[in-house]
Amino acid sequence: MITTRFPPTSPGSGNDWGMSIRSVILLLAVVSLVGLPYSILMPVFAATVFQGGPHTLGILMTASGCGALLAALSDGSVVGTAIWLLL
């Protein structure tokens, strides 16, 4: 089961990456390990660096969410570019 490959969608569609399940699990683990300290340490960062409270934390988290939304919209609006160029 671990060495199972995802089936290609259709020839020439560009979606036949051939990633194994092991690669997907490894990618999920790396993203989880990088993102967890970010959300846990953000209140400490808001309190020590900006000497703020819950309002400052809310502004920081809102700015992070807006940046993620703008990045997703700009990446999604690109037409005719290979997806690996965006990474």
ZIVEN-V174246 format. One line per field, one symbol per residue. phi: phi as a letter, one per 30 degrees, with the letter a starting at -180 (. if undefined). psi: psi as a letter, one per 40 degrees, with the letter a starting at -180 (. if undefined). burial: b if it has 9 or more other ideal C-beta (glycine too) atoms within 8 Angstrom, else e. A space follows every 50 residues. Layout:
phi = ???
psi = ???
burial = ???
This chain:
phi = .dcdcddddadidiccdidddddddddddddddddddddddddddddddc hcbdddddddddddddddddddddddddcicdddddd
psi = ddehihiiciheeeegdfhiddddddddddddddddddddedddddddde faaddddddddddddddddddddddeehheihdede.
burial = eeeeeeebeeeeeeeeeeebbeebeeeeeeeeeeeeeeeeebeebbbeeb eeeeebbeebbeeeeeeeeeeeeeeeeeeeeeeeeee
